Amino acid sequence: MSASTPSSFVRTRWWWVRHAPVRGDGGRIYGGSDIACDCGDAHVFAGLAPVLPRGAVWVASHLGRTRQTAEALWQAGDFTVDGTGPRLTALPALAEQNLGAWQGQDRTRFFAERQPAAASYWFAPADERPPGGESFAELCARVNTAIDELTAEHRGRDIVAVAHGGTIRAALALALNLEPQGGLAFAIENCSLTRLDHYAGRDGVGWRVGMVNAQPWLGAADGAGPAA
C-alpha cells in the first residue's frame, strides 16, 4: 500500500479504460471510424466496475464505442451518488488516431505490405502521417492538451476516461515524459485499466503510474481462484 498523498500536493487521479472489443470490423482497419463494440462479456464489466471510483468525473471520446463501454460499466456497478448517476462528457480530443486512407483497408494485407516494428503495437512509426489522417505524434499533442485542460478543470478529483488504445498510449507517454514513439511500446487491451496520478505542488507538477493494462476480471470469470 502506497503512502497517502502529502498535504503539500494536490492529486488528480486518471482512470483510463479502453473500450470493449470491436468484432464487426470485418478484418478491416477502423482507427477513428465510429464503429460499435461488443459489451456482451458480463464478467469483464463485473470485475472492472468495482475497481473504479464513485463520485468521479466521467469523460470519453465522441465515438460511440466509448459511450457503449461506459454504459456497460454503469450497468455492472452502482455509480450513483446521492441518487444521481454519472454524466458522460464526450470529447473529440480523446478520439482514436485518424488513420485516414488506411481506414477500411484489410488489416492482414496492410501489415503484409509494411515492415513490422518489433517494439511497437501500432500501424506505423509515431511521426508517419497516413494520407488524409494524422500521425500518432499529432494524436499525442491533442490528447496532451485535453489532459492538461481536464486536470486543471477537475483538480483534485477522480477522472474516469473511457477511450482508445492510442489515446491511452499517448497519456502514458505524457506521464513518463517519453517521445511519442515510446508510447507505442505499451500493450493496452480492451477494457483494461490504466491509472495515472497527476501531482501538483508548490515546486511543479509530475505524474505517478499506478497500473498499466490491468485486467481485474482475469481468473475470476467463474468466481474461483487458480486451480490447485
C-alpha positions as CSV (number, residue, x, y, z in Angstrom):
1,M,0.0,0.0,0.0
2,S,1.4,3.3,-1.0
3,A,1.8,6.2,1.4
4,S,-1.0,8.8,1.5
5,T,-0.7,11.9,-0.5
6,P,1.4,14.6,1.2
7,S,-0.7,17.6,2.2
8,S,1.6,19.8,0.1
9,F,0.4,18.1,-3.1
10,V,-2.9,18.0,-4.9
11,R,-3.5,14.6,-6.6
12,T,-5.8,14.2,-9.6
13,R,-6.3,10.6,-10.4
14,W,-6.9,9.5,-14.0
15,W,-8.6,6.1,-14.5
16,W,-8.2,5.2,-18.2
17,V,-10.4,2.4,-19.6
18,R,-10.0,1.2,-23.1
19,H,-13.3,0.5,-24.9
20,A,-14.8,-3.0,-25.3
21,P,-13.6,-5.1,-28.3
22,V,-14.8,-4.4,-31.8
23,R,-16.0,-7.6,-33.5
24,G,-17.8,-6.2,-36.5
25,D,-14.9,-4.7,-38.4
26,G,-14.7,-7.5,-41.0
27,G,-10.9,-7.6,-40.5
28,R,-10.5,-4.1,-41.7
29,I,-8.7,-1.1,-40.0
30,Y,-11.1,1.2,-38.3
31,G,-9.0,3.7,-36.4
32,G,-11.0,6.8,-35.9
33,S,-14.1,5.4,-37.6
34,D,-17.3,5.3,-35.5
35,I,-17.9,1.6,-35.2
36,A,-19.8,-0.3,-32.4
37,C,-18.1,-2.5,-29.8
38,D,-19.3,-5.7,-28.1
39,C,-20.2,-5.3,-24.4
40,G,-21.5,-8.8,-24.0
41,D,-18.8,-10.2,-21.7
42,A,-20.6,-9.5,-18.5
43,H,-17.9,-11.0,-16.3
44,V,-15.4,-8.4,-17.7
45,F,-17.6,-5.5,-16.6
46,A,-18.5,-7.2,-13.3
47,G,-14.8,-7.4,-12.5
48,L,-13.9,-3.9,-13.6
49,A,-16.7,-1.9,-12.2
50,P,-15.9,-2.4,-8.5
51,V,-12.4,-1.1,-9.1
52,L,-13.5,2.3,-10.4
53,P,-14.1,5.2,-8.0
54,R,-17.5,6.6,-7.1
55,G,-18.2,10.3,-7.5
56,A,-15.8,10.6,-10.4
57,V,-15.9,12.8,-13.4
58,W,-16.6,10.7,-16.5
59,V,-15.2,11.6,-19.9
60,A,-15.0,9.7,-23.2
61,S,-14.3,10.3,-26.8
62,H,-17.1,11.2,-29.2
63,L,-17.0,7.8,-30.8
64,G,-19.9,5.6,-29.8
65,R,-17.9,2.6,-28.6
66,T,-16.6,4.5,-25.7
67,R,-20.2,5.5,-24.6
68,Q,-21.3,1.9,-25.0
69,T,-18.4,0.8,-22.7
70,A,-19.2,3.4,-20.1
71,E,-22.9,2.5,-20.0
72,A,-22.0,-1.2,-19.7
73,L,-19.9,-0.3,-16.6
74,W,-22.7,1.7,-15.1
75,Q,-25.0,-1.3,-15.5
76,A,-22.4,-3.6,-13.9
77,G,-21.9,-1.4,-10.8
78,D,-23.7,1.2,-8.7
79,F,-22.1,4.6,-9.5
80,T,-24.9,6.7,-8.1
81,V,-24.0,9.4,-5.5
82,D,-26.9,10.9,-3.6
83,G,-29.3,9.2,-6.0
84,T,-27.7,10.7,-9.1
85,G,-25.8,8.7,-11.7
86,P,-22.7,9.8,-13.5
87,R,-22.8,12.0,-16.6
88,L,-20.5,11.3,-19.5
89,T,-18.9,14.2,-21.4
90,A,-17.9,13.3,-25.0
91,L,-14.6,15.0,-26.2
92,P,-13.4,14.6,-29.8
93,A,-9.8,15.3,-28.5
94,L,-9.8,11.9,-26.8
95,A,-10.7,10.0,-30.0
96,E,-8.5,7.3,-31.6
97,Q,-5.9,8.3,-34.2
98,N,-7.5,9.3,-37.5
99,L,-5.8,6.8,-39.9
100,G,-7.1,8.5,-43.0
101,A,-6.9,6.4,-46.2
102,W,-5.8,3.4,-44.2
103,Q,-9.2,3.1,-42.6
104,G,-11.3,0.4,-44.3
105,Q,-8.2,-1.4,-45.6
106,D,-7.8,-5.2,-45.0
107,R,-5.7,-5.4,-41.9
108,T,-3.8,-8.6,-42.8
109,R,-2.9,-7.2,-46.3
110,F,-1.9,-3.9,-44.8
111,F,0.6,-5.4,-42.4
112,A,1.9,-7.9,-45.0
113,E,3.0,-4.9,-47.2
114,R,4.7,-3.0,-44.4
115,Q,7.9,-3.5,-42.4
116,P,6.8,-4.5,-38.9
117,A,8.4,-2.8,-35.9
118,A,9.5,-5.2,-33.1
119,A,8.9,-2.6,-30.3
120,S,5.6,-1.2,-31.5
121,Y,1.9,-2.1,-31.1
122,W,0.9,0.3,-33.8
123,F,0.3,0.7,-37.5
124,A,3.3,2.9,-38.3
125,P,6.1,5.0,-36.7
126,A,4.9,7.8,-34.5
127,D,5.8,10.5,-36.9
128,E,4.2,8.9,-40.0
129,R,1.0,10.6,-41.1
130,P,-1.4,8.4,-43.1
131,P,-2.8,10.0,-46.2
132,G,-5.7,12.2,-45.2
133,G,-5.2,11.4,-41.5
134,E,-2.9,12.3,-38.6
135,S,0.3,10.8,-37.1
136,F,0.5,9.3,-33.7
137,A,2.6,12.2,-32.6
138,E,-0.2,14.6,-33.6
139,L,-2.6,12.4,-31.6
140,C,-0.3,12.8,-28.6
141,A,-0.3,16.6,-29.0
142,R,-4.1,16.9,-28.9
143,V,-4.5,14.3,-26.1
144,N,-1.9,16.1,-24.0
145,T,-3.7,19.4,-24.4
146,A,-7.0,17.7,-23.3
147,I,-5.4,16.1,-20.3
148,D,-3.8,19.4,-19.2
149,E,-7.2,21.2,-19.5
150,L,-9.2,18.5,-17.7
151,T,-6.7,18.1,-14.9
152,A,-6.9,21.9,-14.3
153,E,-10.7,21.9,-14.5
154,H,-11.1,18.9,-12.2
155,R,-8.1,19.5,-9.9
156,G,-8.1,17.0,-7.0
157,R,-10.8,14.8,-8.4
158,D,-11.0,11.3,-9.9
159,I,-11.4,11.3,-13.7
160,V,-12.6,8.1,-15.4
161,A,-11.7,8.4,-19.1
162,V,-13.1,5.7,-21.4
163,A,-11.1,6.0,-24.6
164,H,-8.9,4.1,-27.1
165,G,-5.6,2.2,-27.2
166,G,-3.9,5.1,-29.0
167,T,-5.3,7.7,-26.6
168,I,-4.1,5.8,-23.5
169,R,-0.7,5.2,-25.0
170,A,-0.5,9.0,-25.5
171,A,-1.4,9.5,-21.9
172,L,1.4,7.1,-20.8
173,A,3.9,8.9,-23.0
174,L,3.0,12.1,-21.3
175,A,3.1,10.7,-17.8
176,L,6.5,9.1,-18.4
177,N,7.9,12.1,-20.3
178,L,8.5,9.9,-23.4
179,E,8.7,10.8,-27.0
180,P,5.6,9.7,-28.8
181,Q,7.4,6.6,-30.3
182,G,8.0,5.4,-26.7
183,G,4.3,5.3,-26.0
184,L,3.8,2.7,-28.8
185,A,5.6,0.1,-26.8
186,F,2.6,-0.4,-24.4
187,A,0.1,-3.1,-24.8
188,I,-3.4,-1.8,-23.9
189,E,-6.1,-4.5,-24.1
190,N,-9.8,-3.9,-24.5
191,C,-11.5,-2.9,-21.2
192,S,-8.1,-2.8,-19.4
193,L,-7.5,-0.2,-16.7
194,T,-4.5,2.2,-16.6
195,R,-4.2,4.5,-13.6
196,L,-2.1,7.7,-13.8
197,D,-1.9,10.2,-10.9
198,H,-1.2,13.8,-11.5
199,Y,0.5,15.6,-8.6
200,A,0.7,19.4,-8.3
201,G,2.8,21.0,-5.7
202,R,4.5,24.3,-4.9
203,D,7.6,23.5,-7.0
204,G,5.9,22.0,-10.0
205,V,3.9,19.1,-11.3
206,G,4.5,15.4,-12.1
207,W,2.9,12.0,-12.7
208,R,3.0,8.7,-11.0
209,V,1.9,5.4,-12.6
210,G,-0.4,3.3,-10.5
211,M,-1.2,0.5,-13.0
212,V,-1.0,-0.2,-16.7
213,N,-3.2,-2.6,-18.7
214,A,-4.7,-4.1,-15.6
215,Q,-7.5,-6.7,-16.2
216,P,-9.1,-7.3,-12.9
217,W,-11.6,-9.9,-14.2
218,L,-8.9,-12.4,-15.2
219,G,-9.1,-15.6,-13.1
220,A,-12.5,-14.5,-11.7
221,A,-14.8,-15.4,-14.5
222,D,-16.2,-18.4,-12.6
223,G,-15.8,-16.9,-9.2
224,A,-12.9,-19.2,-8.3
225,G,-9.2,-18.6,-8.0
226,P,-6.5,-20.6,-9.8
227,A,-6.8,-24.4,-9.9
228,A,-4.8,-26.3,-7.2
